[in-house]
Amino acid sequence: MARDLSEVRFLTVAEVADMMRVSTMTVYRMVHAGELPAIRFGRSFRIPESAVATAIETPIADVG
């Protein structure tokens, strides 16, 4: 394993939605589509904070 899991910060779907300024359903769609990696804990998902930062920094489409 490249990193110790104690160094990884996991966020809830609601926290990710707040950070990205989208609905929780949009975050769920991104997780199910494989656009945002997540770990399932019981019935809920946790998303690594680093994955959220990468998703925010990556342009979705080249408009213009």
C-alpha positions in Angstrom: 0.0 0.0 0.0 1.4 3.3 -1.1 0.1 5.4 1.8 -0.9 4.6 5.4 -4.7 4.9 5.8 -4.2 7.1 8.8 -3.0 9.8 6.4 -6.2 9.6 4.3 -9.1 11.8 5.2 -12.5 10.5 4.1 -15.5 12.7 3.5 -19.2 12.0 3.5 -21.4 12.4 0.4 -22.9 15.5 2.0 -19.5 17.1 2.7 -18.4 16.4 -0.9 -21.6 17.9 -2.2 -21.0 21.1 -0.1 -17.4 21.4 -1.3 -18.4 20.9 -5.0 -21.6 23.0 -4.6 -23.7 20.3 -6.2 -26.6 18.1 -4.8 -25.9 14.9 -3.0 -27.6 13.0 -5.8 -24.9 14.4 -8.2 -22.2 13.0 -5.9 -24.0 9.6 -5.8 -24.2 9.6 -9.6 -20.4 10.4 -9.9 -19.6 7.6 -7.5 -21.8 5.0 -9.3 -20.4 6.1 -12.7 -16.9 5.6 -11.5 -16.0 9.3 -11.9 -15.3 9.7 -8.2 -13.7 6.8 -6.2 -15.4 5.9 -3.0 -15.4 3.2 -0.3 -18.6 1.8 1.0 -19.2 1.6 4.7 -22.4 -0.3 5.4 -25.1 1.7 3.5 -23.0 4.9 3.1 -20.1 6.0 1.0 -16.9 7.7 2.0 -14.8 9.6 -0.6 -11.1 10.3 -0.1 -10.5 14.1 0.1 -7.7 13.8 -2.4 -10.1 12.3 -5.0 -12.4 15.3 -4.5 -9.5 17.7 -5.0 -8.6 15.9 -8.2 -12.1 16.0 -9.5 -12.4 19.7 -8.8 -9.1 20.5 -10.5 -9.8 18.4 -13.6 -11.8 20.2 -16.3 -14.9 18.4 -17.3 -15.2 19.8 -20.8 -13.4 22.1 -23.2 -15.9 24.8 -23.8 -15.2 27.2 -26.6 
